């Protein structure tokens, strides 16, 4: 019951600095997971290991986590802030202490998600991560990237680069079984289609894509 922040969506919580890419088999072991508070939850809607992001698949394999099983664990090195739950007290602390509008230059933190990561990793916040995540980003136009491209060459982050080939083959966002990546759920102003998507996909959780099991979202066959 004692928690401050729950990461529901993220770029990955890989139990270490992603820049080293020392992740999973050969680098992590079951005792790394046993050493922290965690719970395992079976989830039949989850992707099979072969369709998970390579880093995620390797980490779960190293921890001997069964197929179609998510972990809820004490956050170790959570990247990005795509979806998270916080308490009212945590919201106040983020605004005044963890990621204030005027950052202390001595902390050398220039991004909001890095400030929250630091708060979780260094003990100021009691954070937990759902792994694999339920929300993930996909590439697209970015105001930040457009601004930065005028100042320097913008490259893909290591997680995106490692998952690029798989993402292009699956036509899905990393670690997501049935998402927006391929445009199947765009409605282009068609309100009847929007109503259908809300009912079938949003409410009933069905995957309305060719070649997919509508109940699980899994590929029905591989070409």
C-alpha positions as CSV (number, residue, x, y, z in Angstrom):
1,X,0.0,0.0,0.0
2,X,3.0,2.3,0.5
3,X,3.7,3.7,-3.0
4,X,4.2,7.1,-4.6
5,X,4.3,6.4,-8.4
6,X,3.4,3.5,-10.7
7,X,4.9,3.3,-14.2
8,X,2.3,1.9,-16.5
9,X,3.9,3.2,-19.7
10,X,7.6,3.7,-20.3
11,X,10.6,3.0,-22.6
12,X,11.8,0.2,-20.5
13,X,13.0,-0.5,-17.0
14,X,16.0,-2.6,-17.7
15,X,17.7,-2.7,-14.2
16,X,20.6,-0.5,-15.2
17,X,21.9,2.3,-17.5
18,X,20.6,1.6,-21.0
19,X,23.7,3.3,-22.5
20,X,25.8,0.2,-21.6
21,X,23.3,-2.1,-23.3
22,X,24.3,-4.7,-20.7
23,X,20.8,-6.2,-20.5
24,X,19.3,-9.5,-19.8
25,X,20.9,-12.9,-20.4
26,X,24.6,-12.9,-19.4
27,X,24.1,-9.6,-17.4
28,X,21.1,-10.2,-15.2
29,X,20.1,-13.2,-13.1
30,X,17.0,-14.4,-11.1
31,X,18.5,-13.1,-7.8
32,X,18.4,-9.5,-9.2
33,X,14.6,-9.8,-9.3
34,X,14.3,-11.7,-6.0
35,X,16.3,-9.0,-4.3
36,X,13.5,-6.4,-4.7
37,X,9.8,-6.3,-4.0
38,X,7.9,-7.8,-6.9
39,X,4.8,-9.8,-8.0
40,X,4.2,-11.9,-11.1
41,X,0.9,-11.6,-13.0
42,X,-0.3,-13.9,-15.8
43,X,-1.6,-12.0,-18.7
44,X,-2.9,-13.9,-21.7
45,X,-3.2,-10.7,-23.8
46,X,0.6,-10.2,-23.5
47,X,2.9,-10.9,-26.5
48,X,4.9,-14.1,-26.6
49,X,8.6,-13.7,-25.8
50,X,9.7,-13.8,-29.5
51,X,7.6,-10.7,-30.3
52,X,8.7,-8.6,-27.3
53,X,11.4,-5.9,-27.7
54,X,14.8,-7.7,-27.7
55,X,15.9,-6.0,-24.4
56,X,12.6,-6.9,-22.7
57,X,12.7,-10.5,-23.9
58,X,16.2,-11.0,-22.8
59,X,15.6,-9.5,-19.4
60,X,12.5,-11.7,-18.7
61,X,14.4,-14.7,-19.9
62,X,17.3,-13.9,-17.6
63,X,14.8,-13.7,-14.7
64,X,13.2,-17.0,-15.6
65,X,9.8,-15.3,-15.9
66,X,7.1,-17.5,-17.6
67,X,5.6,-16.6,-21.0
68,X,2.8,-14.2,-21.0
69,X,3.6,-13.0,-17.5
70,X,4.1,-9.4,-16.4
71,X,6.1,-8.2,-13.4
72,X,5.2,-5.4,-11.0
73,X,8.4,-4.5,-9.3
74,X,10.2,-1.8,-7.4
75,X,11.4,0.6,-10.1
76,X,15.1,0.3,-10.9
77,X,15.9,2.5,-13.9
78,X,12.6,3.5,-15.5
79,X,12.9,5.4,-18.8
80,X,10.3,7.9,-20.1
81,X,7.0,8.9,-18.6
82,X,4.3,7.9,-21.1
83,X,1.8,6.7,-18.5
84,X,2.0,6.7,-14.8
85,X,-0.2,7.0,-11.7
86,X,0.7,9.1,-8.7
87,X,-0.8,10.0,-5.4
88,X,-1.8,13.5,-4.5
89,X,1.1,13.9,-2.2
90,X,3.5,12.8,-5.0
91,X,2.1,15.3,-7.4
92,X,2.9,18.1,-4.9
93,X,6.4,16.7,-4.4
94,X,7.1,16.5,-8.2
95,X,6.1,20.1,-8.7
96,X,8.0,21.5,-5.7
97,X,10.9,19.1,-5.2
98,X,11.5,16.4,-7.9
99,X,10.9,18.3,-11.1
100,X,10.2,22.0,-10.2
101,X,9.6,24.5,-13.0
102,X,13.0,26.2,-12.3
103,X,15.5,23.4,-12.0
104,X,18.7,23.7,-9.9
105,X,21.6,23.8,-12.5
106,X,23.8,21.9,-10.0
107,X,21.6,18.8,-10.4
108,X,22.5,18.6,-14.2
109,X,19.0,17.4,-15.0
110,X,17.4,18.9,-18.1
111,X,14.4,16.6,-18.8
112,X,11.3,15.9,-16.8
113,X,11.5,12.1,-17.2
114,X,15.1,12.1,-16.0
115,X,14.1,14.1,-12.9
116,X,11.4,11.5,-12.1
117,X,13.8,8.6,-12.7
118,X,16.3,10.2,-10.4
119,X,13.6,10.6,-7.7
120,X,12.6,7.0,-8.0
121,X,16.1,5.5,-8.3
122,X,17.7,7.5,-5.5
123,X,15.0,6.9,-2.9
124,X,13.1,10.1,-2.8
125,X,10.0,8.4,-4.3
126,X,8.7,4.9,-3.7
127,X,8.1,3.8,-7.3
128,X,6.9,0.6,-9.0
129,X,7.0,-0.5,-12.6
130,X,4.8,-2.8,-14.7
131,X,7.1,-4.7,-16.9
132,X,6.6,-5.1,-19.8
133,X,4.7,-1.8,-20.1
134,X,1.1,-1.3,-21.1
135,X,1.8,2.0,-23.0
136,X,4.7,2.6,-25.4
137,X,5.6,5.4,-27.8
138,X,5.9,5.2,-31.6
139,X,8.0,7.3,-33.9
140,X,6.4,10.4,-35.4
141,X,6.7,14.2,-35.8
142,X,8.0,15.8,-32.6
143,X,8.2,19.5,-31.7
144,X,11.2,18.7,-29.5
145,X,13.0,16.9,-32.3
146,X,12.3,19.6,-34.8
147,X,13.7,22.2,-32.4
148,X,16.8,20.1,-31.6
149,X,17.5,19.2,-35.2
150,X,18.3,22.9,-35.9
151,X,21.1,22.7,-33.3
152,X,22.5,19.1,-33.6
153,X,22.0,15.8,-35.4
154,X,19.2,13.9,-33.7
155,X,19.7,10.1,-33.5
156,X,17.4,7.3,-32.3
157,X,17.8,6.4,-28.6
158,X,19.4,3.0,-27.9
159,X,16.0,1.3,-27.1
160,X,14.4,2.5,-30.3
161,X,17.4,1.6,-32.4
162,X,17.5,-1.9,-30.9
163,X,13.8,-2.5,-31.6
164,X,13.5,-0.8,-35.0
165,X,13.8,-3.9,-37.2
166,X,11.2,-5.8,-35.1
167,X,8.9,-2.8,-35.1
168,X,9.0,-2.5,-38.9
169,X,8.4,-6.2,-39.3
170,X,5.5,-6.5,-36.8
171,X,4.1,-3.1,-37.8
172,X,3.4,-2.5,-34.1
173,X,4.9,-0.5,-31.4
174,X,7.5,-2.3,-29.2
175,X,5.9,-4.5,-26.6
176,X,2.3,-3.6,-27.7
177,X,0.2,-6.4,-29.2
178,X,-2.5,-4.4,-31.0
179,X,-1.9,-0.7,-31.3
180,X,-1.9,2.4,-33.5
181,X,1.4,1.9,-35.3
182,X,0.0,0.7,-38.6
183,X,-2.9,3.2,-38.8
184,X,-5.7,0.6,-38.4
185,X,-7.4,2.5,-35.7
186,X,-7.4,5.9,-37.3
187,X,-10.9,7.1,-38.1
188,X,-10.2,10.3,-40.2
189,X,-13.3,12.1,-39.0
190,X,-15.6,9.1,-39.6
191,X,-17.8,9.2,-36.4
192,X,-19.4,5.9,-37.2
193,X,-16.0,4.2,-37.4
194,X,-15.0,6.0,-34.2
195,X,-18.1,4.6,-32.4
196,X,-17.2,1.1,-33.7
197,X,-13.7,1.4,-32.5
198,X,-14.8,2.7,-29.1
199,X,-17.2,-0.2,-28.6
200,X,-15.1,-3.1,-30.1
201,X,-11.6,-2.0,-29.3
202,X,-11.9,0.3,-26.4
203,X,-14.7,-1.4,-24.4
204,X,-14.5,-5.0,-25.5
205,X,-10.7,-5.1,-26.1
206,X,-10.9,-6.8,-29.5
207,X,-8.1,-6.5,-32.0
208,X,-9.7,-5.6,-35.4
209,X,-6.8,-6.3,-37.6
210,X,-6.3,-8.8,-40.5
211,X,-4.3,-11.9,-39.5
212,X,-4.9,-11.3,-35.7
213,X,-6.9,-13.3,-33.2
214,X,-9.5,-10.6,-32.2
215,X,-9.5,-11.8,-28.6
216,X,-5.8,-11.9,-27.9
217,X,-4.3,-9.8,-30.7
218,X,-1.8,-12.6,-31.4
219,X,-0.8,-13.2,-35.0
220,X,-2.8,-16.2,-36.4
221,X,0.0,-17.2,-38.7
222,X,3.5,-16.1,-39.7
223,X,4.4,-15.5,-43.3
